[in-house]
């Protein structure tokens, strides 16, 4: 494409040759200039109209602002409804947790009055559904705070119940209810009998377990070895203190595996059956003393059998 450029008096002229590339570049430049000019003009008119209250511009601004507000409000409302639903689900779970807390606390021996005072609780609720207004953000936050408070109180109460149950377990572990000999035949029971040496009536302060020499003897409960000695009547003897003034005694042993001062676990092998001391043959003479007074060991062992069946 050829162009001829002349001055005003047609005295001079200058030819110009335009190729396709130059034409495209010129068109792009012209388009960019027009777009920038239009954008600047639109911004100036829109901002000036908004500031000075031009009717048309003000209406457009209000429509845009209202639409943006409605979109934000809709988004917030939808999220609040979801949060409110979650709060309702949390309330239902806390009601179930409250019932569980009461049962566990009862097993732990915590008085009902103490449970109620500590929980405070999420009151039971029900009835037909009547749709109402949506909750506000403040109301949802208050509901969450209340649930958090109730959850903290239930957590504290369950911790207390766990502590009480652990104490009860320790006490149960310290009651001599396990059989001291797993294999063997029951011999003389607790009570009056004919003494095998004198042939006269005498008080038998324990129960006998007849088994072969070397049969393991197990601790009937956890405790502390307070006596490990040879006694003329009991032979090689062990006494274990279980606390609460309860002591178990194991006599006539052939070999002892513990010494005074040792801590013993329930079911731990402490000795072997023998016939040392005043005995006619291999057996274990087993006693339980409460406040120093011999008791019938069979009552404790039967209690252990009953607990194992539950």
SULKASUL-V7475 format. One record per residue. N is the residue number from 1. RES is the residue in one small letter. PHI is phi in radians with two decimals (NA if undefined). PSI is psi in whole degrees, -180 to 180 (NA if undefined). OMEGA is omega as a letter, one per 30 degrees, with the letter a starting at -180 (999 if undefined). Layout:
n = {N | N}
res = {RES | RES}
phi = {PHI | PHI}
psi = {PSI | PSI}
omega = {OMEGA | OMEGA}
This chain:
n = {1 | 2 | 3 | 4 | 5 | 6 | 7 | 8 | 9 | 10 | 11 | 12 | 13 | 14 | 15 | 16 | 17 | 18 | 19 | 20 | 21 | 22 | 23 | 24 | 25 | 26 | 27 | 28 | 29 | 30 | 31 | 32 | 33 | 34 | 35 | 36 | 37 | 38 | 39 | 40 | 41 | 42 | 43 | 44 | 45 | 46 | 47 | 48 | 49 | 50 | 51 | 52 | 53 | 54 | 55 | 56 | 57 | 58 | 59 | 60 | 61 | 62 | 63 | 64 | 65 | 66 | 67 | 68 | 69 | 70 | 71 | 72 | 73 | 74 | 75 | 76 | 77 | 78 | 79 | 80 | 81 | 82 | 83 | 84 | 85 | 86 | 87 | 88 | 89 | 90 | 91 | 92 | 93 | 94 | 95 | 96 | 97 | 98 | 99 | 100 | 101 | 102 | 103 | 104 | 105 | 106 | 107 | 108 | 109 | 110 | 111 | 112 | 113 | 114 | 115 | 116 | 117 | 118 | 119 | 120 | 121 | 122 | 123 | 124 | 125 | 126 | 127 | 128 | 129 | 130 | 131 | 132 | 133 | 134 | 135 | 136 | 137 | 138 | 139 | 140 | 141 | 142 | 143 | 144 | 145 | 146 | 147 | 148 | 149 | 150 | 151 | 152 | 153 | 154 | 155 | 156 | 157 | 158 | 159 | 160 | 161 | 162 | 163 | 164 | 165 | 166 | 167 | 168 | 169 | 170 | 171 | 172 | 173 | 174 | 175 | 176 | 177 | 178 | 179 | 180 | 181 | 182 | 183 | 184 | 185 | 186 | 187 | 188 | 189 | 190 | 191 | 192 | 193 | 194 | 195 | 196 | 197 | 198 | 199 | 200 | 201 | 202 | 203 | 204 | 205 | 206 | 207 | 208 | 209 | 210 | 211 | 212 | 213 | 214 | 215 | 216 | 217 | 218 | 219 | 220 | 221 | 222 | 223 | 224 | 225 | 226 | 227 | 228 | 229 | 230 | 231 | 232 | 233 | 234 | 235 | 236 | 237 | 238 | 239 | 240 | 241 | 242 | 243 | 244 | 245 | 246 | 247 | 248 | 249 | 250 | 251 | 252 | 253 | 254 | 255 | 256 | 257 | 258 | 259 | 260 | 261 | 262 | 263 | 264 | 265 | 266 | 267 | 268 | 269 | 270 | 271 | 272 | 273 | 274 | 275 | 276 | 277 | 278 | 279 | 280 | 281 | 282 | 283 | 284 | 285 | 286 | 287 | 288 | 289 | 290 | 291 | 292 | 293 | 294 | 295 | 296 | 297 | 298 | 299 | 300 | 301 | 302 | 303 | 304 | 305 | 306 | 307 | 308 | 309 | 310}
res = {x | x | x | x | x | x | x | x | x | x | x | x | x | x | x | x | x | x | x | x | x | x | x | x | x | x | x | x | x | x | x | x | x | x | x | x | x | x | x | x | x | x | x | x | x | x | x | x | x | x | x | x | x | x | x | x | x | x | x | x | x | x | x | x | x | x | x | x | x | x | x | x | x | x | x | x | x | x | x | x | x | x | x | x | x | x | x | x | x | x | x | x | x | x | x | x | x | x | x | x | x | x | x | x | x | x | x | x | x | x | x | x | x | x | x | x | x | x | x | x | x | x | x | x | x | x | x | x | x | x | x | x | x | x | x | x | x | x | x | x | x | x | x | x | x | x | x | x | x | x | x | x | x | x | x | x | x | x | x | x | x | x | x | x | x | x | x | x | x | x | x | x | x | x | x | x | x | x | x | x | x | x | x | x | x | x | x | x | x | x | x | x | x | x | x | x | x | x | x | x | x | x | x | x | x | x | x | x | x | x | x | x | x | x | x | x | x | x | x | x | x | x | x | x | x | x | x | x | x | x | x | x | x | x | x | x | x | x | x | x | x | x | x | x | x | x | x | x | x | x | x | x | x | x | x | x | x | x | x | x | x | x | x | x | x | x | x | x | x | x | x | x | x | x | x | x | x | x | x | x | x | x | x | x | x | x | x | x | x | x | x | x | x | x | x | x | x | x | x | x | x | x | x | x | x | x | x | x | x | x}
phi = {NA | -1.97 | -2.16 | -2.06 | -1.85 | -2.16 | -1.51 | -1.18 | -1.71 | 1.04 | -1.44 | -2.14 | -2.47 | -2.41 | -1.36 | -2.38 | -1.86 | -1.88 | -1.61 | -1.10 | -1.14 | -1.10 | -1.13 | -1.12 | -1.09 | -1.11 | -1.13 | -1.12 | -1.07 | -1.12 | -1.15 | -1.11 | -1.10 | -1.13 | -1.13 | -1.12 | -1.14 | -1.16 | -1.12 | -1.11 | -1.14 | -1.10 | -1.09 | -1.14 | -1.13 | -1.13 | -1.21 | -1.16 | -1.13 | -1.16 | -1.22 | -1.63 | 1.34 | -1.06 | -0.93 | -1.17 | -1.10 | -1.07 | -1.11 | -1.09 | -1.05 | -1.10 | -1.10 | -1.12 | -1.12 | -1.14 | -1.10 | -1.14 | -1.14 | -1.11 | -1.13 | -1.14 | -1.12 | -1.11 | -1.09 | -1.14 | -1.09 | -1.08 | -1.20 | -1.14 | -1.10 | -1.13 | -1.10 | -1.10 | -1.13 | -1.12 | -1.08 | -1.08 | -1.13 | -1.13 | -1.08 | -1.10 | -1.18 | -1.18 | -1.10 | -1.13 | -1.16 | -1.14 | -1.12 | -1.13 | -1.06 | -1.13 | -1.15 | -1.12 | -1.12 | -1.12 | -1.11 | -1.42 | 1.42 | -1.49 | -0.99 | -1.05 | -1.09 | -1.20 | -1.10 | -1.12 | -1.21 | -1.40 | -1.28 | 1.27 | 1.59 | -1.69 | -1.06 | -1.10 | -2.54 | -3.10 | 1.90 | -1.21 | -1.45 | -2.13 | -1.11 | -2.34 | -1.26 | -1.31 | -1.30 | -1.47 | -1.05 | -1.11 | -1.17 | -1.11 | -1.11 | -1.10 | -1.12 | -1.10 | -1.09 | -1.12 | -1.11 | -1.11 | -1.12 | -1.11 | -1.08 | -1.11 | -1.17 | -1.15 | -1.09 | -1.12 | -1.19 | -1.15 | -1.12 | -1.11 | -1.09 | -1.06 | -1.10 | -1.13 | -1.12 | -1.15 | -1.08 | -1.12 | -1.12 | -1.09 | -1.13 | -1.13 | -1.18 | -1.65 | -1.70 | -1.28 | -1.99 | -1.54 | -1.16 | -1.33 | -2.29 | -1.43 | -2.20 | 2.64 | -2.04 | -1.16 | -1.75 | -1.10 | -1.46 | -1.30 | 2.23 | -1.34 | -2.70 | -1.51 | -1.09 | -1.19 | -1.70 | -1.72 | 1.31 | -1.91 | -1.17 | -2.62 | -1.46 | -1.70 | -1.49 | -2.62 | -2.24 | -1.89 | -2.08 | -1.54 | -2.76 | -1.22 | -1.02 | 1.68 | -1.18 | -1.08 | -1.96 | -1.90 | -1.20 | -1.39 | -2.92 | -1.29 | 2.99 | -2.12 | -1.24 | -1.87 | -2.51 | -2.60 | -2.72 | -1.71 | -2.04 | -0.97 | -1.59 | -1.55 | 1.20 | -1.19 | -2.14 | -2.22 | -2.18 | -2.08 | -1.58 | -1.77 | 1.51 | 0.95 | 1.05 | -1.91 | -2.28 | -1.89 | -2.19 | -2.19 | -2.17 | 1.23 | -1.21 | -1.60 | -2.57 | -2.05 | -1.92 | -2.24 | -2.39 | -1.04 | 1.70 | -1.30 | -1.52 | -2.04 | -1.72 | -1.00 | 1.44 | -1.27 | -1.29 | -1.96 | -2.91 | -2.16 | -1.13 | -2.63 | -2.43 | -1.30 | 1.36 | -1.48 | -2.54 | -1.62 | -3.05 | -1.15 | -2.99 | -1.87 | -1.69 | -2.10 | -2.23 | -2.24 | -2.04 | -2.06 | 0.97 | 1.43 | -1.84 | -1.07 | -2.06 | -1.30 | -1.07 | -1.10 | -1.10 | -1.21 | -1.16 | -1.14 | -1.11 | -1.12 | -1.13 | -1.12 | -1.12 | -1.17 | -1.39 | -1.37}
psi = {132 | 134 | 144 | 121 | 128 | 164 | -174 | -30 | 9 | 23 | -37 | 151 | 152 | 119 | 147 | 132 | 120 | 125 | 175 | -38 | -44 | -38 | -41 | -45 | -41 | -40 | -40 | -44 | -43 | -39 | -42 | -41 | -43 | -41 | -43 | -41 | -41 | -42 | -43 | -42 | -42 | -45 | -43 | -46 | -44 | -46 | -42 | -41 | -38 | -41 | -41 | -1 | 34 | 133 | -52 | -47 | -42 | -40 | -43 | -44 | -45 | -41 | -43 | -46 | -42 | -41 | -42 | -41 | -42 | -39 | -44 | -42 | -41 | -43 | -46 | -42 | -44 | -41 | -37 | -39 | -40 | -43 | -41 | -38 | -41 | -39 | -41 | -41 | -39 | -39 | -42 | -41 | -37 | -32 | -43 | -41 | -34 | -42 | -41 | -41 | -41 | -41 | -45 | -41 | -37 | -43 | -32 | -6 | 21 | 126 | 146 | -36 | -40 | -37 | -48 | -38 | -33 | -40 | -46 | -64 | 163 | 112 | 143 | 144 | 158 | -163 | 175 | 154 | 123 | 112 | 138 | -164 | 159 | 152 | 150 | 167 | -40 | -41 | -40 | -42 | -41 | -41 | -42 | -42 | -41 | -43 | -39 | -41 | -45 | -42 | -41 | -41 | -41 | -38 | -42 | -41 | -40 | -34 | -42 | -44 | -40 | -42 | -43 | -43 | -36 | -40 | -43 | -39 | -42 | -41 | -41 | -37 | -21 | 4 | 126 | 83 | -5 | 144 | 129 | -19 | 123 | -28 | 136 | 179 | 137 | 129 | -136 | 134 | 179 | 139 | -166 | 141 | 174 | 119 | 130 | -17 | -41 | -22 | 12 | 163 | 133 | 156 | 124 | 111 | 8 | -160 | 152 | 142 | 111 | 126 | 170 | 152 | 135 | -5 | 133 | 143 | 129 | 147 | 131 | -9 | 164 | 154 | -160 | 130 | 118 | -18 | 133 | 101 | 172 | 127 | 139 | -38 | -41 | -11 | -145 | 113 | 144 | 137 | 132 | 127 | 122 | 5 | 167 | 32 | 33 | 127 | 137 | 144 | 135 | 121 | 162 | 21 | 151 | -30 | 141 | 138 | 2 | 167 | 168 | 134 | -10 | 142 | 132 | 141 | 153 | 133 | 0 | 139 | 120 | -20 | -180 | 146 | 141 | -159 | 34 | 156 | -150 | 86 | 145 | -12 | 175 | 126 | 168 | 125 | 119 | 131 | 156 | 125 | 133 | 118 | 36 | -1 | 126 | 136 | 166 | 110 | -25 | -30 | -41 | -42 | -39 | -36 | -39 | -39 | -41 | -43 | -37 | -27 | -19 | NA}
omega = {a | l | l | a | l | l | a | a | l | a | a | l | a | a | l | a | a | l | l | a | l | l | l | l | l | l | l | l | a | l | l | l | l | l | l | l | a | a | l | l | l | a | a | a | a | a | a | l | l | a | a | l | l | a | a | a | l | l | l | l | a | l | l | a | a | l | l | l | l | l | l | a | l | l | a | a | l | l | l | l | l | l | l | l | l | l | l | l | l | l | l | l | l | l | l | a | l | l | l | l | l | l | l | l | l | l | a | l | l | a | a | l | l | l | a | a | a | a | a | l | l | a | l | a | l | l | a | l | l | a | l | a | l | l | l | l | l | a | l | l | l | l | l | l | l | l | l | l | l | l | l | a | l | l | l | a | l | l | l | l | l | l | l | l | l | l | l | l | l | l | l | l | a | l | a | a | a | l | a | l | a | l | a | a | l | l | a | l | l | l | a | a | l | a | a | a | a | a | a | l | a | l | l | a | l | l | a | l | a | l | a | l | a | l | a | l | a | l | a | l | l | l | a | l | a | l | l | a | l | a | a | a | a | a | l | a | l | l | a | l | a | a | a | l | l | a | l | a | a | a | l | a | l | l | a | a | a | l | a | a | l | l | a | l | l | l | a | l | a | a | l | a | l | l | l | l | a | a | l | a | a | l | l | l | a | a | l | a | l | a | l | a | l | l | l | a | a | l | l | a | l | l | l | l | l | l | a | a | a | 999}
